[in-house]
Amino acid sequence: MAGTGSDLDGAFGKEQCPVDLDTIADLQKIPDMLAEIGYVEEDIKNIMSANWIRFLNKNLAR
């Protein structure tokens, strides 16, 4: 499972983030970046949110 999370809100600071991501608004660049290197749409959707949603539903809905 792969998924994205963000500490761009101040936890670690942007110096710990990839150079292309300056603010939380830049997270929307990730799907295009993944597509450019060959990821298919389903994998991108899973990485951006679906994996976390599935994990949370499975483990918190008990």
CHARMM-style PDB file with segment names, atoms N, HN, CA, C and O in Angstrom:
ATOM      1  N   MET     1       0.849  -1.178   0.000  1.00  0.00      PROA
ATOM      2  CA  MET     1       0.000   0.000   0.000  1.00  0.00      PROA
ATOM      3  C   MET     1       0.891   1.236   0.000  1.00  0.00      PROA
ATOM      4  O   MET     1       1.882   1.306   0.727  1.00  0.00      PROA
ATOM      5  N   ALA     2       0.530   2.185  -0.809  1.00  0.00      PROA
ATOM      6  HN  ALA     2      -0.275   2.128  -1.400  1.00  0.00      PROA
ATOM      7  CA  ALA     2       1.207   3.477  -0.826  1.00  0.00      PROA
ATOM      8  C   ALA     2       0.148   4.556  -0.689  1.00  0.00      PROA
ATOM      9  O   ALA     2      -0.970   4.400  -1.179  1.00  0.00      PROA
ATOM     10  N   GLY     3       0.492   5.631  -0.036  1.00  0.00      PROA
ATOM     11  HN  GLY     3       1.401   5.757   0.362  1.00  0.00      PROA
ATOM     12  CA  GLY     3      -0.435   6.742   0.117  1.00  0.00      PROA
ATOM     13  C   GLY     3       0.323   8.010   0.432  1.00  0.00      PROA
ATOM     14  O   GLY     3       1.470   7.968   0.879  1.00  0.00      PROA
ATOM     15  N   THR     4      -0.316   9.129   0.200  1.00  0.00      PROA
ATOM     16  HN  THR     4      -1.247   9.164  -0.162  1.00  0.00      PROA
ATOM     17  CA  THR     4       0.323  10.403   0.493  1.00  0.00      PROA
ATOM     18  C   THR     4      -0.227  10.977   1.790  1.00  0.00      PROA
ATOM     19  O   THR     4      -1.385  10.764   2.149  1.00  0.00      PROA
ATOM     20  N   GLY     5       0.610  11.686   2.459  1.00  0.00      PROA
ATOM     21  HN  GLY     5       1.551  11.859   2.168  1.00  0.00      PROA
ATOM     22  CA  GLY     5       0.233  12.433   3.638  1.00  0.00      PROA
ATOM     23  C   GLY     5       1.027  13.723   3.584  1.00  0.00      PROA
ATOM     24  O   GLY     5       1.966  13.832   2.795  1.00  0.00      PROA
ATOM     25  N   SER     6       0.680  14.687   4.390  1.00  0.00      PROA
ATOM     26  HN  SER     6      -0.083  14.599   5.031  1.00  0.00      PROA
ATOM     27  CA  SER     6       1.370  15.961   4.281  1.00  0.00      PROA
ATOM     28  C   SER     6       1.738  16.519   5.636  1.00  0.00      PROA
ATOM     29  O   SER     6       0.936  16.548   6.569  1.00  0.00      PROA
ATOM     30  N   ASP     7       2.964  16.955   5.711  1.00  0.00      PROA
ATOM     31  HN  ASP     7       3.616  16.931   4.953  1.00  0.00      PROA
ATOM     32  CA  ASP     7       3.411  17.733   6.853  1.00  0.00      PROA
ATOM     33  C   ASP     7       3.743  19.149   6.405  1.00  0.00      PROA
ATOM     34  O   ASP     7       4.481  19.871   7.075  1.00  0.00      PROA
ATOM     35  N   LEU     8       3.184  19.536   5.260  1.00  0.00      PROA
ATOM     36  HN  LEU     8       2.583  18.950   4.716  1.00  0.00      PROA
ATOM     37  CA  LEU     8       3.408  20.888   4.758  1.00  0.00      PROA
ATOM     38  C   LEU     8       2.690  21.936   5.601  1.00  0.00      PROA
ATOM     39  O   LEU     8       2.817  23.134   5.350  1.00  0.00      PROA
ATOM     40  N   ASP     9       1.942  21.487   6.594  1.00  0.00      PROA
ATOM     41  HN  ASP     9       1.838  20.513   6.798  1.00  0.00      PROA
ATOM     42  CA  ASP     9       1.224  22.416   7.457  1.00  0.00      PROA
ATOM     43  C   ASP     9       2.080  22.861   8.640  1.00  0.00      PROA
ATOM     44  O   ASP     9       1.584  23.543   9.537  1.00  0.00      PROA
ATOM     45  N   GLY    10       3.342  22.489   8.654  1.00  0.00      PROA
ATOM     46  HN  GLY    10       3.745  21.935   7.925  1.00  0.00      PROA
ATOM     47  CA  GLY    10       4.235  23.009   9.674  1.00  0.00      PROA
ATOM     48  C   GLY    10       4.938  21.988  10.536  1.00  0.00      PROA
ATOM     49  O   GLY    10       5.841  22.358  11.287  1.00  0.00      PROA
ATOM     50  N   ALA    11       4.572  20.728  10.468  1.00  0.00      PROA
ATOM     51  HN  ALA    11       3.839  20.427   9.858  1.00  0.00      PROA
ATOM     52  CA  ALA    11       5.181  19.746  11.366  1.00  0.00      PROA
ATOM     53  C   ALA    11       6.681  19.610  11.119  1.00  0.00      PROA
ATOM     54  O   ALA    11       7.470  19.724  12.057  1.00  0.00      PROA
ATOM     55  N   PHE    12       7.082  19.373   9.891  1.00  0.00      PROA
ATOM     56  HN  PHE    12       6.441  19.281   9.129  1.00  0.00      PROA
ATOM     57  CA  PHE    12       8.506  19.228   9.591  1.00  0.00      PROA
ATOM     58  C   PHE    12       9.039  20.376   8.760  1.00  0.00      PROA
ATOM     59  O   PHE    12      10.253  20.556   8.665  1.00  0.00      PROA
ATOM     60  N   GLY    13       8.165  21.148   8.160  1.00  0.00      PROA
ATOM     61  HN  GLY    13       7.178  21.001   8.237  1.00  0.00      PROA
ATOM     62  CA  GLY    13       8.604  22.254   7.329  1.00  0.00      PROA
ATOM     63  C   GLY    13       8.890  21.825   5.912  1.00  0.00      PROA
ATOM     64  O   GLY    13       9.107  20.644   5.643  1.00  0.00      PROA
ATOM     65  N   LYS    14       8.891  22.777   5.009  1.00  0.00      PROA
ATOM     66  HN  LYS    14       8.715  23.737   5.227  1.00  0.00      PROA
ATOM     67  CA  LYS    14       9.042  22.441   3.597  1.00  0.00      PROA
ATOM     68  C   LYS    14      10.444  21.962   3.241  1.00  0.00      PROA
ATOM     69  O   LYS    14      10.634  21.375   2.176  1.00  0.00      PROA
ATOM     70  N   GLU    15      11.425  22.196   4.101  1.00  0.00      PROA
ATOM     71  HN  GLU    15      11.271  22.673   4.966  1.00  0.00      PROA
ATOM     72  CA  GLU    15      12.766  21.692   3.809  1.00  0.00      PROA
ATOM     73  C   GLU    15      12.819  20.165   3.800  1.00  0.00      PROA
ATOM     74  O   GLU    15      13.766  19.590   3.264  1.00  0.00      PROA
ATOM     75  N   GLN    16      11.834  19.506   4.376  1.00  0.00      PROA
ATOM     76  HN  GLN    16      11.065  19.973   4.812  1.00  0.00      PROA
ATOM     77  CA  GLN    16      11.755  18.050   4.391  1.00  0.00      PROA
ATOM     78  C   GLN    16      10.929  17.491   3.233  1.00  0.00      PROA
ATOM     79  O   GLN    16      10.793  16.275   3.098  1.00  0.00      PROA
ATOM     80  N   CYS    17      10.380  18.372   2.403  1.00  0.00      PROA
ATOM     81  HN  CYS    17      10.491  19.360   2.513  1.00  0.00      PROA
ATOM     82  CA  CYS    17       9.503  17.966   1.312  1.00  0.00      PROA
ATOM     83  C   CYS    17      10.233  18.048  -0.028  1.00  0.00      PROA
ATOM     84  O   CYS    17      11.242  18.744  -0.149  1.00  0.00      PROA
ATOM     85  N   PRO    18       9.724  17.342  -1.024  1.00  0.00      PROA
ATOM     86  CA  PRO    18      10.320  17.472  -2.364  1.00  0.00      PROA
ATOM     87  C   PRO    18      10.322  18.918  -2.829  1.00  0.00      PROA
ATOM     88  O   PRO    18       9.446  19.697  -2.451  1.00  0.00      PROA
ATOM     89  N   VAL    19      11.302  19.281  -3.649  1.00  0.00      PROA
ATOM     90  HN  VAL    19      12.014  18.649  -3.956  1.00  0.00      PROA
ATOM     91  CA  VAL    19      11.466  20.675  -4.062  1.00  0.00      PROA
ATOM     92  C   VAL    19      10.275  21.204  -4.849  1.00  0.00      PROA
ATOM     93  O   VAL    19      10.053  22.415  -4.869  1.00  0.00      PROA
ATOM     94  N   ASP    20       9.505  20.341  -5.497  1.00  0.00      PROA
ATOM     95  HN  ASP    20       9.686  19.357  -5.481  1.00  0.00      PROA
ATOM     96  CA  ASP    20       8.351  20.790  -6.280  1.00  0.00      PROA
ATOM     97  C   ASP    20       7.139  21.125  -5.421  1.00  0.00      PROA
ATOM     98  O   ASP    20       6.149  21.647  -5.934  1.00  0.00      PROA
ATOM     99  N   LEU    21       7.198  20.837  -4.129  1.00  0.00      PROA
ATOM    100  HN  LEU    21       8.003  20.414  -3.712  1.00  0.00      PROA
ATOM    101  CA  LEU    21       6.060  21.060  -3.242  1.00  0.00      PROA
ATOM    102  C   LEU    21       6.400  22.138  -2.223  1.00  0.00      PROA
ATOM    103  O   LEU    21       7.082  21.887  -1.230  1.00  0.00      PROA
ATOM    104  N   ASP    22       5.909  23.345  -2.494  1.00  0.00      PROA
ATOM    105  HN  ASP    22       5.355  23.548  -3.301  1.00  0.00      PROA
ATOM    106  CA  ASP    22       6.188  24.469  -1.592  1.00  0.00      PROA
ATOM    107  C   ASP    22       5.104  24.686  -0.554  1.00  0.00      PROA
ATOM    108  O   ASP    22       5.386  25.102   0.570  1.00  0.00      PROA
ATOM    109  N   THR    23       3.861  24.403  -0.931  1.00  0.00      PROA
ATOM    110  HN  THR    23       3.633  24.066  -1.844  1.00  0.00      PROA
ATOM    111  CA  THR    23       2.736  24.594  -0.015  1.00  0.00      PROA
ATOM    112  C   THR    23       1.785  23.416  -0.157  1.00  0.00      PROA
ATOM    113  O   THR    23       1.936  22.580  -1.048  1.00  0.00      PROA
ATOM    114  N   ILE    24       0.818  23.363   0.723  1.00  0.00      PROA
ATOM    115  HN  ILE    24       0.696  24.041   1.447  1.00  0.00      PROA
ATOM    116  CA  ILE    24      -0.188  22.298   0.670  1.00  0.00      PROA
ATOM    117  C   ILE    24      -0.930  22.316  -0.669  1.00  0.00      PROA
ATOM    118  O   ILE    24      -1.383  21.275  -1.144  1.00  0.00      PROA
ATOM    119  N   ALA    25      -1.051  23.485  -1.269  1.00  0.00      PROA
ATOM    120  HN  ALA    25      -0.683  24.332  -0.883  1.00  0.00      PROA
ATOM    121  CA  ALA    25      -1.737  23.606  -2.561  1.00  0.00      PROA
ATOM    122  C   ALA    25      -1.000  22.849  -3.662  1.00  0.00      PROA
ATOM    123  O   ALA    25      -1.610  22.459  -4.658  1.00  0.00      PROA
ATOM    124  N   ASP    26       0.305  22.637  -3.492  1.00  0.00      PROA
ATOM    125  HN  ASP    26       0.800  22.954  -2.682  1.00  0.00      PROA
ATOM    126  CA  ASP    26       1.088  21.943  -4.506  1.00  0.00      PROA
ATOM    127  C   ASP    26       0.851  20.439  -4.535  1.00  0.00      PROA
ATOM    128  O   ASP    26       1.305  19.768  -5.461  1.00  0.00      PROA
ATOM    129  N   LEU    27       0.158  19.900  -3.556  1.00  0.00      PROA
ATOM    130  HN  LEU    27      -0.211  20.445  -2.803  1.00  0.00      PROA
ATOM    131  CA  LEU    27      -0.137  18.463  -3.577  1.00  0.00      PROA
ATOM    132  C   LEU    27      -0.915  18.067  -4.831  1.00  0.00      PROA
ATOM    133  O   LEU    27      -0.850  16.921  -5.274  1.00  0.00      PROA
ATOM    134  N   GLN    28      -1.646  19.017  -5.396  1.00  0.00      PROA
ATOM    135  HN  GLN    28      -1.699  19.949  -5.036  1.00  0.00      PROA
ATOM    136  CA  GLN    28      -2.402  18.715  -6.611  1.00  0.00      PROA
ATOM    137  C   GLN    28      -1.491  18.463  -7.816  1.00  0.00      PROA
ATOM    138  O   GLN    28      -1.959  17.994  -8.853  1.00  0.00      PROA
ATOM    139  N   LYS    29      -0.197  18.768  -7.691  1.00  0.00      PROA
ATOM    140  HN  LYS    29       0.184  19.149  -6.848  1.00  0.00      PROA
ATOM    141  CA  LYS    29       0.752  18.480  -8.763  1.00  0.00      PROA
ATOM    142  C   LYS    29       1.119  16.990  -8.825  1.00  0.00      PROA
ATOM    143  O   LYS    29       1.545  16.499  -9.870  1.00  0.00      PROA
ATOM    144  N   ILE    30       0.957  16.287  -7.726  1.00  0.00      PROA
ATOM    145  HN  ILE    30       0.610  16.686  -6.877  1.00  0.00      PROA
ATOM    146  CA  ILE    30       1.433  14.912  -7.635  1.00  0.00      PROA
ATOM    147  C   ILE    30       0.798  13.982  -8.668  1.00  0.00      PROA
ATOM    148  O   ILE    30       1.523  13.206  -9.289  1.00  0.00      PROA
ATOM    149  N   PRO    31      -0.519  14.020  -8.884  1.00  0.00      PROA
ATOM    150  CA  PRO    31      -1.082  13.099  -9.878  1.00  0.00      PROA
ATOM    151  C   PRO    31      -0.457  13.258 -11.270  1.00  0.00      PROA
ATOM    152  O   PRO    31      -0.172  12.260 -11.932  1.00  0.00      PROA
ATOM    153  N   ASP    32      -0.244  14.488 -11.713  1.00  0.00      PROA
ATOM    154  HN  ASP    32      -0.476  15.299 -11.175  1.00  0.00      PROA
ATOM    155  CA  ASP    32       0.387  14.701 -13.018  1.00  0.00      PROA
ATOM    156  C   ASP    32       1.826  14.199 -13.030  1.00  0.00      PROA
ATOM    157  O   ASP    32       2.277  13.630 -14.024  1.00  0.00      PROA
ATOM    158  N   MET    33       2.542  14.404 -11.940  1.00  0.00      PROA
ATOM    159  HN  MET    33       2.175  14.867 -11.132  1.00  0.00      PROA
ATOM    160  CA  MET    33       3.918  13.914 -11.850  1.00  0.00      PROA
ATOM    161  C   MET    33       3.955  12.390 -11.948  1.00  0.00      PROA
ATOM    162  O   MET    33       4.800  11.826 -12.643  1.00  0.00      PROA
ATOM    163  N   LEU    34       3.035  11.732 -11.248  1.00  0.00      PROA
ATOM    164  HN  LEU    34       2.349  12.191 -10.682  1.00  0.00      PROA
ATOM    165  CA  LEU    34       2.981  10.272 -11.294  1.00  0.00      PROA
ATOM    166  C   LEU    34       2.619   9.775 -12.691  1.00  0.00      PROA
ATOM    167  O   LEU    34       3.190   8.799 -13.177  1.00  0.00      PROA
ATOM    168  N   ALA    35       1.668  10.453 -13.330  1.00  0.00      PROA
ATOM    169  HN  ALA    35       1.205  11.246 -12.935  1.00  0.00      PROA
ATOM    170  CA  ALA    35       1.273  10.067 -14.689  1.00  0.00      PROA
ATOM    171  C   ALA    35       2.444  10.218 -15.660  1.00  0.00      PROA
ATOM    172  O   ALA    35       2.634   9.380 -16.541  1.00  0.00      PROA
ATOM    173  N   GLU    36       3.219  11.274 -15.501  1.00  0.00      PROA
ATOM    174  HN  GLU    36       3.065  11.955 -14.785  1.00  0.00      PROA
ATOM    175  CA  GLU    36       4.359  11.518 -16.387  1.00  0.00      PROA
ATOM    176  C   GLU    36       5.416  10.418 -16.311  1.00  0.00      PROA
ATOM    177  O   GLU    36       6.134  10.173 -17.280  1.00  0.00      PROA
ATOM    178  N   ILE    37       5.508   9.760 -15.163  1.00  0.00      PROA
ATOM    179  HN  ILE    37       4.925   9.960 -14.376  1.00  0.00      PROA
ATOM    180  CA  ILE    37       6.508   8.696 -15.045  1.00  0.00      PROA
ATOM    181  C   ILE    37       5.899   7.306 -15.237  1.00  0.00      PROA
ATOM    182  O   ILE    37       6.552   6.293 -14.990  1.00  0.00      PROA
ATOM    183  N   GLY    38       4.638   7.271 -15.681  1.00  0.00      PROA
ATOM    184  HN  GLY    38       4.107   8.094 -15.882  1.00  0.00      PROA
ATOM    185  CA  GLY    38       4.062   6.003 -16.099  1.00  0.00      PROA
ATOM    186  C   GLY    38       3.026   5.351 -15.212  1.00  0.00      PROA
ATOM    187  O   GLY    38       2.569   4.250 -15.518  1.00  0.00      PROA
ATOM    188  N   TYR    39       2.642   5.988 -14.133  1.00  0.00      PROA
ATOM    189  HN  TYR    39       3.013   6.883 -13.885  1.00  0.00      PROA
ATOM    190  CA  TYR    39       1.594   5.410 -13.296  1.00  0.00      PROA
ATOM    191  C   TYR    39       0.256   5.502 -14.013  1.00  0.00      PROA
ATOM    192  O   TYR    39      -0.031   6.490 -14.689  1.00  0.00      PROA
ATOM    193  N   VAL    40      -0.562   4.462 -13.861  1.00  0.00      PROA
ATOM    194  HN  VAL    40      -0.330   3.659 -13.312  1.00  0.00      PROA
ATOM    195  CA  VAL    40      -1.900   4.480 -14.462  1.00  0.00      PROA
ATOM    196  C   VAL    40      -2.871   5.155 -13.505  1.00  0.00      PROA
ATOM    197  O   VAL    40      -2.602   5.280 -12.310  1.00  0.00      PROA
ATOM    198  N   GLU    41      -4.005   5.588 -14.052  1.00  0.00      PROA
ATOM    199  HN  GLU    41      -4.223   5.486 -15.022  1.00  0.00      PROA
ATOM    200  CA  GLU    41      -4.960   6.376 -13.271  1.00  0.00      PROA
ATOM    201  C   GLU    41      -5.423   5.674 -11.997  1.00  0.00      PROA
ATOM    202  O   GLU    41      -5.544   6.315 -10.953  1.00  0.00      PROA
ATOM    203  N   GLU    42      -5.681   4.379 -12.064  1.00  0.00      PROA
ATOM    204  HN  GLU    42      -5.582   3.858 -12.912  1.00  0.00      PROA
ATOM    205  CA  GLU    42      -6.144   3.658 -10.873  1.00  0.00      PROA
ATOM    206  C   GLU    42      -5.089   3.697  -9.765  1.00  0.00      PROA
ATOM    207  O   GLU    42      -5.420   3.893  -8.595  1.00  0.00      PROA
ATOM    208  N   ASP    43      -3.818   3.511 -10.136  1.00  0.00      PROA
ATOM    209  HN  ASP    43      -3.549   3.352 -11.086  1.00  0.00      PROA
ATOM    210  CA  ASP    43      -2.750   3.564  -9.140  1.00  0.00      PROA
ATOM    211  C   ASP    43      -2.621   4.964  -8.546  1.00  0.00      PROA
ATOM    212  O   ASP    43      -2.400   5.114  -7.344  1.00  0.00      PROA
ATOM    213  N   ILE    44      -2.757   5.975  -9.376  1.00  0.00      PROA
ATOM    214  HN  ILE    44      -2.936   5.853 -10.353  1.00  0.00      PROA
ATOM    215  CA  ILE    44      -2.682   7.358  -8.894  1.00  0.00      PROA
ATOM    216  C   ILE    44      -3.807   7.641  -7.909  1.00  0.00      PROA
ATOM    217  O   ILE    44      -3.588   8.248  -6.861  1.00  0.00      PROA
ATOM    218  N   LYS    45      -5.005   7.200  -8.251  1.00  0.00      PROA
ATOM    219  HN  LYS    45      -5.183   6.707  -9.103  1.00  0.00      PROA
ATOM    220  CA  LYS    45      -6.150   7.392  -7.343  1.00  0.00      PROA
ATOM    221  C   LYS    45      -5.892   6.690  -6.010  1.00  0.00      PROA
ATOM    222  O   LYS    45      -6.173   7.242  -4.946  1.00  0.00      PROA
ATOM    223  N   ASN    46      -5.358   5.478  -6.076  1.00  0.00      PROA
ATOM    224  HN  ASN    46      -5.129   5.030  -6.940  1.00  0.00      PROA
ATOM    225  CA  ASN    46      -5.058   4.752  -4.839  1.00  0.00      PROA
ATOM    226  C   ASN    46      -4.012   5.477  -4.008  1.00  0.00      PROA
ATOM    227  O   ASN    46      -4.165   5.605  -2.793  1.00  0.00      PROA
ATOM    228  N   ILE    47      -2.959   5.947  -4.643  1.00  0.00      PROA
ATOM    229  HN  ILE    47      -2.834   5.843  -5.630  1.00  0.00      PROA
ATOM    230  CA  ILE    47      -1.896   6.653  -3.926  1.00  0.00      PROA
ATOM    231  C   ILE    47      -2.411   7.953  -3.308  1.00  0.00      PROA
ATOM    232  O   ILE    47      -2.059   8.289  -2.177  1.00  0.00      PROA
ATOM    233  N   MET    48      -3.238   8.675  -4.045  1.00  0.00      PROA
ATOM    234  HN  MET    48      -3.524   8.402  -4.964  1.00  0.00      PROA
ATOM    235  CA  MET    48      -3.693   9.989  -3.576  1.00  0.00      PROA
ATOM    236  C   MET    48      -4.738   9.910  -2.470  1.00  0.00      PROA
ATOM    237  O   MET    48      -4.802  10.802  -1.624  1.00  0.00      PROA
ATOM    238  N   SER    49      -5.561   8.854  -2.458  1.00  0.00      PROA
ATOM    239  HN  SER    49      -5.508   8.129  -3.146  1.00  0.00      PROA
ATOM    240  CA  SER    49      -6.573   8.801  -1.399  1.00  0.00      PROA
ATOM    241  C   SER    49      -7.195   7.432  -1.169  1.00  0.00      PROA
ATOM    242  O   SER    49      -7.482   7.082  -0.024  1.00  0.00      PROA
ATOM    243  N   ALA    50      -7.410   6.659  -2.204  1.00  0.00      PROA
ATOM    244  HN  ALA    50      -7.178   6.943  -3.134  1.00  0.00      PROA
ATOM    245  CA  ALA    50      -8.209   5.442  -2.053  1.00  0.00      PROA
ATOM    246  C   ALA    50      -7.573   4.425  -1.107  1.00  0.00      PROA
ATOM    247  O   ALA    50      -8.291   3.750  -0.369  1.00  0.00      PROA
ATOM    248  N   ASN    51      -6.242   4.300  -1.110  1.00  0.00      PROA
ATOM    249  HN  ASN    51      -5.659   4.848  -1.709  1.00  0.00      PROA
ATOM    250  CA  ASN    51      -5.600   3.356  -0.196  1.00  0.00      PROA
ATOM    251  C   ASN    51      -5.870   3.728   1.256  1.00  0.00      PROA
ATOM    252  O   ASN    51      -6.183   2.863   2.075  1.00  0.00      PROA
ATOM    253  N   TRP    52      -5.749   5.009   1.575  1.00  0.00      PROA
ATOM    254  HN  TRP    52      -5.495   5.712   0.910  1.00  0.00      PROA
ATOM    255  CA  TRP    52      -6.004   5.449   2.958  1.00  0.00      PROA
ATOM    256  C   TRP    52      -7.465   5.275   3.327  1.00  0.00      PROA
ATOM    257  O   TRP    52      -7.770   4.837   4.437  1.00  0.00      PROA
ATOM    258  N   ILE    53      -8.369   5.606   2.429  1.00  0.00      PROA
ATOM    259  HN  ILE    53      -8.121   5.962   1.528  1.00  0.00      PROA
ATOM    260  CA  ILE    53      -9.800   5.453   2.711  1.00  0.00      PROA
ATOM    261  C   ILE    53     -10.129   3.988   2.965  1.00  0.00      PROA
ATOM    262  O   ILE    53     -10.842   3.664   3.915  1.00  0.00      PROA
ATOM    263  N   ARG    54      -9.611   3.102   2.120  1.00  0.00      PROA
ATOM    264  HN  ARG    54      -9.032   3.365   1.348  1.00  0.00      PROA
ATOM    265  CA  ARG    54      -9.845   1.661   2.291  1.00  0.00      PROA
ATOM    266  C   ARG    54      -9.259   1.183   3.624  1.00  0.00      PROA
ATOM    267  O   ARG    54      -9.911   0.437   4.354  1.00  0.00      PROA
ATOM    268  N   PHE    55      -8.042   1.607   3.940  1.00  0.00      PROA
ATOM    269  HN  PHE    55      -7.512   2.213   3.348  1.00  0.00      PROA
ATOM    270  CA  PHE    55      -7.404   1.222   5.206  1.00  0.00      PROA
ATOM    271  C   PHE    55      -8.217   1.704   6.407  1.00  0.00      PROA
ATOM    272  O   PHE    55      -8.472   0.938   7.337  1.00  0.00      PROA
ATOM    273  N   LEU    56      -8.617   2.960   6.386  1.00  0.00      PROA
ATOM    274  HN  LEU    56      -8.410   3.582   5.631  1.00  0.00      PROA
ATOM    275  CA  LEU    56      -9.388   3.514   7.501  1.00  0.00      PROA
ATOM    276  C   LEU    56     -10.744   2.838   7.643  1.00  0.00      PROA
ATOM    277  O   LEU    56     -11.166   2.521   8.755  1.00  0.00      PROA
ATOM    278  N   ASN    57     -11.423   2.617   6.533  1.00  0.00      PROA
ATOM    279  HN  ASN    57     -11.080   2.875   5.630  1.00  0.00      PROA
ATOM    280  CA  ASN    57     -12.720   1.922   6.591  1.00  0.00      PROA
ATOM    281  C   ASN    57     -12.577   0.516   7.166  1.00  0.00      PROA
ATOM    282  O   ASN    57     -13.417   0.075   7.950  1.00  0.00      PROA
ATOM    283  N   LYS    58     -11.539  -0.170   6.785  1.00  0.00      PROA
ATOM    284  HN  LYS    58     -10.856   0.189   6.148  1.00  0.00      PROA
ATOM    285  CA  LYS    58     -11.320  -1.536   7.260  1.00  0.00      PROA
ATOM    286  C   LYS    58     -10.979  -1.560   8.744  1.00  0.00      PROA
ATOM    287  O   LYS    58     -11.450  -2.431   9.475  1.00  0.00      PROA
ATOM    288  N   ASN    59     -10.164  -0.613   9.192  1.00  0.00      PROA
ATOM    289  HN  ASN    59      -9.781   0.095   8.598  1.00  0.00      PROA
ATOM    290  CA  ASN    59      -9.641  -0.676  10.549  1.00  0.00      PROA
ATOM    291  C   ASN    59     -10.373   0.183  11.581  1.00  0.00      PROA
ATOM    292  O   ASN    59     -10.214  -0.030  12.783  1.00  0.00      PROA
ATOM    293  N   LEU    60     -11.158   1.132  11.137  1.00  0.00      PROA
ATOM    294  HN  LEU    60     -11.288   1.306  10.161  1.00  0.00      PROA
ATOM    295  CA  LEU    60     -11.891   1.969  12.081  1.00  0.00      PROA
ATOM    296  C   LEU    60     -13.378   1.635  12.142  1.00  0.00      PROA
ATOM    297  O   LEU    60     -14.080   2.084  13.048  1.00  0.00      PROA
ATOM    298  N   ALA    61     -13.847   0.865  11.203  1.00  0.00      PROA
ATOM    299  HN  ALA    61     -13.277   0.500  10.468  1.00  0.00      PROA
ATOM    300  CA  ALA    61     -15.278   0.552  11.127  1.00  0.00      PROA
ATOM    301  C   ALA    61     -15.606  -0.741  11.859  1.00  0.00      PROA
ATOM    302  O   ALA    61     -16.510  -1.473  11.456  1.00  0.00      PROA
ATOM    303  N   ARG    62     -14.889  -1.019  12.915  1.00  0.00      PROA
ATOM    304  HN  ARG    62     -14.155  -0.424  13.242  1.00  0.00      PROA
ATOM    305  CA  ARG    62     -15.104  -2.259  13.659  1.00  0.00      PROA
ATOM    306  C   ARG    62     -16.082  -2.063  14.766  1.00  0.00      PROA
ATOM    307  OT1 ARG    62     -16.383  -3.006  15.498  1.00  0.00      PROA
TER     308      ARG     62
END
